[in-house]
Amino acid sequence: MDKQAVRQLLLQVADGALSPDAALERLRDLPFEDIGFAHVDHHRALRTGYPEVIFAQGKTLDQIVAIAQRLLARGSSVLVTRLAPTQQESLAQRFGPPAFRTHTDPLARTAVVRAAGVRAPALRGRVVVVSGGTADLPVVQEVVVTARAMGARAEAIVDVGVAGLHRLLAYQAQLRAARVIVVVAGMEGALASVVGGLAAVPVIAVPTSIGYGATFGGLAALLTMLNSCAAGVLVTNIDNGFGAGYAAALINQAARRTRP
């Protein structure tokens, strides 16, 4: 339930179209609902502007479906991350037309579910996602899906790492037009510093676990990004495309309040 839904409910009570008791019943499960294995946070969209997101890793399909059902019943759209391929297929079947619309992204391992009457948000602003290599694409796509689910216009520039710096320089116009840039890179993770030195907007760096043994599963890229000499570079956890996409969308929204 978001601010618009609560406002509409209050207007119905004020107009006499809905009794206070009926409104109270609809609000009964705010701010959360205990379903035994989870406390579903129905109040999150009121607090932060976006509903609770389901992290699928470690959850059974039945648990994912049950949480999604509770969120959808209250008018929320549902973003699910880190889905196994079989879970994606099952969700698409369970939440299919005509009652629902489900968009799965096998590369990002995500699903976005909406009731048929709930529109996707209009995409505004600009989030640019830059990747060091093609192997970083699963994390890149998780950033893109998350940012778009939150109403940000997101685009990706892929495979422009520091081994061929001229490739990145060919996209300086796109970097200048961005409200926030997300840099996704593995190996030594130097791309974030390079972009940070070119950009006049916040840069969110996402280290990935891509690379040979001495990258230590992304730790080398993480430390490089944390030690960036470029000002304005912020760093997420290893492979955390969702966190970067969410933060980028929030920055994009804030920029919209002051820029056309």
Contacts in CASP RR format, 6 or more apart in sequence:
PFRMAT RR
TARGET T0000
AUTHOR 0000-0000-0000
METHOD contacts of the structure
MODEL  1
MDKQAVRQLLLQVADGALSPDAALERLRDLPFEDIGFAHVDHHRALRTGY
PEVIFAQGKTLDQIVAIAQRLLARGSSVLVTRLAPTQQESLAQRFGPPAF
RTHTDPLARTAVVRAAGVRAPALRGRVVVVSGGTADLPVVQEVVVTARAM
GARAEAIVDVGVAGLHRLLAYQAQLRAARVIVVVAGMEGALASVVGGLAA
VPVIAVPTSIGYGATFGGLAALLTMLNSCAAGVLVTNIDNGFGAGYAAAL
INQAARRTRP
1 30 0 8 1.000
1 42 0 8 1.000
1 43 0 8 1.000
1 45 0 8 1.000
1 46 0 8 1.000
1 74 0 8 1.000
1 75 0 8 1.000
1 76 0 8 1.000
2 45 0 8 1.000
2 46 0 8 1.000
2 49 0 8 1.000
2 51 0 8 1.000
2 76 0 8 1.000
3 45 0 8 1.000
3 46 0 8 1.000
3 49 0 8 1.000
5 74 0 8 1.000
5 75 0 8 1.000
6 46 0 8 1.000
9 18 0 8 1.000
9 23 0 8 1.000
9 26 0 8 1.000
9 27 0 8 1.000
10 23 0 8 1.000
12 18 0 8 1.000
12 23 0 8 1.000
13 19 0 8 1.000
13 20 0 8 1.000
13 23 0 8 1.000
29 40 0 8 1.000
29 42 0 8 1.000
29 74 0 8 1.000
30 42 0 8 1.000
30 43 0 8 1.000
31 41 0 8 1.000
31 42 0 8 1.000
31 43 0 8 1.000
31 46 0 8 1.000
32 39 0 8 1.000
32 40 0 8 1.000
32 41 0 8 1.000
32 42 0 8 1.000
32 43 0 8 1.000
33 39 0 8 1.000
33 40 0 8 1.000
33 42 0 8 1.000
33 70 0 8 1.000
35 66 0 8 1.000
35 67 0 8 1.000
35 70 0 8 1.000
37 63 0 8 1.000
37 66 0 8 1.000
38 63 0 8 1.000
38 66 0 8 1.000
38 67 0 8 1.000
40 52 0 8 1.000
40 67 0 8 1.000
40 70 0 8 1.000
40 71 0 8 1.000
41 52 0 8 1.000
42 52 0 8 1.000
42 70 0 8 1.000
42 71 0 8 1.000
42 74 0 8 1.000
42 76 0 8 1.000
44 50 0 8 1.000
44 51 0 8 1.000
44 52 0 8 1.000
45 51 0 8 1.000
45 76 0 8 1.000
50 150 0 8 1.000
50 246 0 8 1.000
50 249 0 8 1.000
51 71 0 8 1.000
51 76 0 8 1.000
51 77 0 8 1.000
51 78 0 8 1.000
51 79 0 8 1.000
52 67 0 8 1.000
52 71 0 8 1.000
52 76 0 8 1.000
53 78 0 8 1.000
53 79 0 8 1.000
53 80 0 8 1.000
53 81 0 8 1.000
53 242 0 8 1.000
53 246 0 8 1.000
54 64 0 8 1.000
54 67 0 8 1.000
54 68 0 8 1.000
54 78 0 8 1.000
54 79 0 8 1.000
54 80 0 8 1.000
54 81 0 8 1.000
55 81 0 8 1.000
55 82 0 8 1.000
56 64 0 8 1.000
56 80 0 8 1.000
56 81 0 8 1.000
56 82 0 8 1.000
56 83 0 8 1.000
56 84 0 8 1.000
56 87 0 8 1.000
56 109 0 8 1.000
57 81 0 8 1.000
57 82 0 8 1.000
61 86 0 8 1.000
61 87 0 8 1.000
61 90 0 8 1.000
61 91 0 8 1.000
64 80 0 8 1.000
64 83 0 8 1.000
64 87 0 8 1.000
64 91 0 8 1.000
65 91 0 8 1.000
65 94 0 8 1.000
68 78 0 8 1.000
68 80 0 8 1.000
68 91 0 8 1.000
68 95 0 8 1.000
68 113 0 8 1.000
71 78 0 8 1.000
72 78 0 8 1.000
72 95 0 8 1.000
72 100 0 8 1.000
72 113 0 8 1.000
72 114 0 8 1.000
72 115 0 8 1.000
75 115 0 8 1.000
75 118 0 8 1.000
77 112 0 8 1.000
77 113 0 8 1.000
77 114 0 8 1.000
77 118 0 8 1.000
77 120 0 8 1.000
77 149 0 8 1.000
78 111 0 8 1.000
78 112 0 8 1.000
78 113 0 8 1.000
78 114 0 8 1.000
79 110 0 8 1.000
79 111 0 8 1.000
79 112 0 8 1.000
79 145 0 8 1.000
79 146 0 8 1.000
79 149 0 8 1.000
80 91 0 8 1.000
80 110 0 8 1.000
80 111 0 8 1.000
80 112 0 8 1.000
80 113 0 8 1.000
81 108 0 8 1.000
81 109 0 8 1.000
81 110 0 8 1.000
81 142 0 8 1.000
81 146 0 8 1.000
81 242 0 8 1.000
82 109 0 8 1.000
82 110 0 8 1.000
83 91 0 8 1.000
83 104 0 8 1.000
83 109 0 8 1.000
83 110 0 8 1.000
83 111 0 8 1.000
84 109 0 8 1.000
85 106 0 8 1.000
88 104 0 8 1.000
88 106 0 8 1.000
88 109 0 8 1.000
88 111 0 8 1.000
89 104 0 8 1.000
91 102 0 8 1.000
91 104 0 8 1.000
91 111 0 8 1.000
91 113 0 8 1.000
92 102 0 8 1.000
92 104 0 8 1.000
92 111 0 8 1.000
95 102 0 8 1.000
95 113 0 8 1.000
96 102 0 8 1.000
97 116 0 8 1.000
98 116 0 8 1.000
99 115 0 8 1.000
99 116 0 8 1.000
100 113 0 8 1.000
100 114 0 8 1.000
100 115 0 8 1.000
100 116 0 8 1.000
101 113 0 8 1.000
101 114 0 8 1.000
101 115 0 8 1.000
101 116 0 8 1.000
102 111 0 8 1.000
102 112 0 8 1.000
102 113 0 8 1.000
102 114 0 8 1.000
103 111 0 8 1.000
103 112 0 8 1.000
104 110 0 8 1.000
104 111 0 8 1.000
105 111 0 8 1.000
105 141 0 8 1.000
105 145 0 8 1.000
107 137 0 8 1.000
107 138 0 8 1.000
107 141 0 8 1.000
108 138 0 8 1.000
108 141 0 8 1.000
108 142 0 8 1.000
108 144 0 8 1.000
108 145 0 8 1.000
109 138 0 8 1.000
109 142 0 8 1.000
110 141 0 8 1.000
110 142 0 8 1.000
110 145 0 8 1.000
110 146 0 8 1.000
112 145 0 8 1.000
112 149 0 8 1.000
114 120 0 8 1.000
121 149 0 8 1.000
121 150 0 8 1.000
121 151 0 8 1.000
122 151 0 8 1.000
123 148 0 8 1.000
123 151 0 8 1.000
123 152 0 8 1.000
123 153 0 8 1.000
123 154 0 8 1.000
124 151 0 8 1.000
124 152 0 8 1.000
124 153 0 8 1.000
124 252 0 8 1.000
124 256 0 8 1.000
125 152 0 8 1.000
125 153 0 8 1.000
125 179 0 8 1.000
125 252 0 8 1.000
125 255 0 8 1.000
125 256 0 8 1.000
126 152 0 8 1.000
126 153 0 8 1.000
126 154 0 8 1.000
126 155 0 8 1.000
126 177 0 8 1.000
126 178 0 8 1.000
126 179 0 8 1.000
126 252 0 8 1.000
127 143 0 8 1.000
127 147 0 8 1.000
127 152 0 8 1.000
127 153 0 8 1.000
127 154 0 8 1.000
127 155 0 8 1.000
127 178 0 8 1.000
127 179 0 8 1.000
127 180 0 8 1.000
127 181 0 8 1.000
127 182 0 8 1.000
127 245 0 8 1.000
127 248 0 8 1.000
127 249 0 8 1.000
127 252 0 8 1.000
128 154 0 8 1.000
128 155 0 8 1.000
128 156 0 8 1.000
128 157 0 8 1.000
128 174 0 8 1.000
128 175 0 8 1.000
128 177 0 8 1.000
128 178 0 8 1.000
128 180 0 8 1.000
128 181 0 8 1.000
128 182 0 8 1.000
129 140 0 8 1.000
129 143 0 8 1.000
129 144 0 8 1.000
129 147 0 8 1.000
129 154 0 8 1.000
129 155 0 8 1.000
129 156 0 8 1.000
129 157 0 8 1.000
129 181 0 8 1.000
129 182 0 8 1.000
129 183 0 8 1.000
129 184 0 8 1.000
130 156 0 8 1.000
130 157 0 8 1.000
130 158 0 8 1.000
130 160 0 8 1.000
130 168 0 8 1.000
130 171 0 8 1.000
130 175 0 8 1.000
130 181 0 8 1.000
130 182 0 8 1.000
130 183 0 8 1.000
130 184 0 8 1.000
130 191 0 8 1.000
130 195 0 8 1.000
131 137 0 8 1.000
131 139 0 8 1.000
131 140 0 8 1.000
131 156 0 8 1.000
131 157 0 8 1.000
131 158 0 8 1.000
131 159 0 8 1.000
131 160 0 8 1.000
131 161 0 8 1.000
131 183 0 8 1.000
131 184 0 8 1.000
131 185 0 8 1.000
132 158 0 8 1.000
132 159 0 8 1.000
132 160 0 8 1.000
132 161 0 8 1.000
132 162 0 8 1.000
132 183 0 8 1.000
132 184 0 8 1.000
132 185 0 8 1.000
132 186 0 8 1.000
132 187 0 8 1.000
132 191 0 8 1.000
133 158 0 8 1.000
133 159 0 8 1.000
133 160 0 8 1.000
133 161 0 8 1.000
133 185 0 8 1.000
133 186 0 8 1.000
133 210 0 8 1.000
134 158 0 8 1.000
134 159 0 8 1.000
135 208 0 8 1.000
135 210 0 8 1.000
135 211 0 8 1.000
136 158 0 8 1.000
136 184 0 8 1.000
136 185 0 8 1.000
136 186 0 8 1.000
136 208 0 8 1.000
136 210 0 8 1.000
137 158 0 8 1.000
139 184 0 8 1.000
139 206 0 8 1.000
139 208 0 8 1.000
139 239 0 8 1.000
139 240 0 8 1.000
139 241 0 8 1.000
140 156 0 8 1.000
140 158 0 8 1.000
140 184 0 8 1.000
140 241 0 8 1.000
141 156 0 8 1.000
142 241 0 8 1.000
142 242 0 8 1.000
142 245 0 8 1.000
143 154 0 8 1.000
143 156 0 8 1.000
143 182 0 8 1.000
143 184 0 8 1.000
143 206 0 8 1.000
143 241 0 8 1.000
143 242 0 8 1.000
143 244 0 8 1.000
143 245 0 8 1.000
143 248 0 8 1.000
144 154 0 8 1.000
144 155 0 8 1.000
144 156 0 8 1.000
144 245 0 8 1.000
146 241 0 8 1.000
146 242 0 8 1.000
146 243 0 8 1.000
146 244 0 8 1.000
146 245 0 8 1.000
146 246 0 8 1.000
146 249 0 8 1.000
147 154 0 8 1.000
147 245 0 8 1.000
147 246 0 8 1.000
147 248 0 8 1.000
147 249 0 8 1.000
147 252 0 8 1.000
148 154 0 8 1.000
150 245 0 8 1.000
150 246 0 8 1.000
150 249 0 8 1.000
150 250 0 8 1.000
150 253 0 8 1.000
151 249 0 8 1.000
152 245 0 8 1.000
152 248 0 8 1.000
152 249 0 8 1.000
152 252 0 8 1.000
152 253 0 8 1.000
154 245 0 8 1.000
154 248 0 8 1.000
155 174 0 8 1.000
157 168 0 8 1.000
157 171 0 8 1.000
157 174 0 8 1.000
159 167 0 8 1.000
160 167 0 8 1.000
160 168 0 8 1.000
160 171 0 8 1.000
160 191 0 8 1.000
161 167 0 8 1.000
161 168 0 8 1.000
161 185 0 8 1.000
161 191 0 8 1.000
162 168 0 8 1.000
162 190 0 8 1.000
162 191 0 8 1.000
162 194 0 8 1.000
165 194 0 8 1.000
168 191 0 8 1.000
168 194 0 8 1.000
168 195 0 8 1.000
172 198 0 8 1.000
175 181 0 8 1.000
175 195 0 8 1.000
175 198 0 8 1.000
175 199 0 8 1.000
176 199 0 8 1.000
176 200 0 8 1.000
178 199 0 8 1.000
178 201 0 8 1.000
179 201 0 8 1.000
179 251 0 8 1.000
179 252 0 8 1.000
179 255 0 8 1.000
179 256 0 8 1.000
179 259 0 8 1.000
180 201 0 8 1.000
180 202 0 8 1.000
180 203 0 8 1.000
180 204 0 8 1.000
180 248 0 8 1.000
180 251 0 8 1.000
180 252 0 8 1.000
180 255 0 8 1.000
181 195 0 8 1.000
181 196 0 8 1.000
181 199 0 8 1.000
181 201 0 8 1.000
181 202 0 8 1.000
181 203 0 8 1.000
181 204 0 8 1.000
182 203 0 8 1.000
182 204 0 8 1.000
182 205 0 8 1.000
182 206 0 8 1.000
182 241 0 8 1.000
182 244 0 8 1.000
182 245 0 8 1.000
182 248 0 8 1.000
183 191 0 8 1.000
183 192 0 8 1.000
183 195 0 8 1.000
183 196 0 8 1.000
183 203 0 8 1.000
183 204 0 8 1.000
183 205 0 8 1.000
183 206 0 8 1.000
184 206 0 8 1.000
184 208 0 8 1.000
184 241 0 8 1.000
184 244 0 8 1.000
185 191 0 8 1.000
185 192 0 8 1.000
185 205 0 8 1.000
185 206 0 8 1.000
185 207 0 8 1.000
185 208 0 8 1.000
185 221 0 8 1.000
186 207 0 8 1.000
186 208 0 8 1.000
186 209 0 8 1.000
186 210 0 8 1.000
186 211 0 8 1.000
186 215 0 8 1.000
186 218 0 8 1.000
186 221 0 8 1.000
187 210 0 8 1.000
187 211 0 8 1.000
187 215 0 8 1.000
187 220 0 8 1.000
187 221 0 8 1.000
188 215 0 8 1.000
188 220 0 8 1.000
188 221 0 8 1.000
188 224 0 8 1.000
189 205 0 8 1.000
189 207 0 8 1.000
189 220 0 8 1.000
189 221 0 8 1.000
189 224 0 8 1.000
189 225 0 8 1.000
190 224 0 8 1.000
192 203 0 8 1.000
192 205 0 8 1.000
192 224 0 8 1.000
192 225 0 8 1.000
192 228 0 8 1.000
192 230 0 8 1.000
192 233 0 8 1.000
192 235 0 8 1.000
193 224 0 8 1.000
193 225 0 8 1.000
193 228 0 8 1.000
193 229 0 8 1.000
193 230 0 8 1.000
193 233 0 8 1.000
194 230 0 8 1.000
195 203 0 8 1.000
195 230 0 8 1.000
196 203 0 8 1.000
196 228 0 8 1.000
196 230 0 8 1.000
196 231 0 8 1.000
196 232 0 8 1.000
196 233 0 8 1.000
197 230 0 8 1.000
202 232 0 8 1.000
202 234 0 8 1.000
202 251 0 8 1.000
203 230 0 8 1.000
203 232 0 8 1.000
203 233 0 8 1.000
203 234 0 8 1.000
204 234 0 8 1.000
204 235 0 8 1.000
204 236 0 8 1.000
204 244 0 8 1.000
204 245 0 8 1.000
204 247 0 8 1.000
204 248 0 8 1.000
205 225 0 8 1.000
205 228 0 8 1.000
205 233 0 8 1.000
205 234 0 8 1.000
205 235 0 8 1.000
205 236 0 8 1.000
206 235 0 8 1.000
206 236 0 8 1.000
206 239 0 8 1.000
206 240 0 8 1.000
206 241 0 8 1.000
206 244 0 8 1.000
207 218 0 8 1.000
207 219 0 8 1.000
207 221 0 8 1.000
207 222 0 8 1.000
207 224 0 8 1.000
207 225 0 8 1.000
207 235 0 8 1.000
207 236 0 8 1.000
207 237 0 8 1.000
207 238 0 8 1.000
207 239 0 8 1.000
208 218 0 8 1.000
208 221 0 8 1.000
208 238 0 8 1.000
208 239 0 8 1.000
209 215 0 8 1.000
209 217 0 8 1.000
209 218 0 8 1.000
209 238 0 8 1.000
209 239 0 8 1.000
210 218 0 8 1.000
211 217 0 8 1.000
211 218 0 8 1.000
214 220 0 8 1.000
215 221 0 8 1.000
217 238 0 8 1.000
218 238 0 8 1.000
218 239 0 8 1.000
219 238 0 8 1.000
221 238 0 8 1.000
222 235 0 8 1.000
222 237 0 8 1.000
222 238 0 8 1.000
225 233 0 8 1.000
225 235 0 8 1.000
226 235 0 8 1.000
228 235 0 8 1.000
234 247 0 8 1.000
236 243 0 8 1.000
236 244 0 8 1.000
236 247 0 8 1.000
END
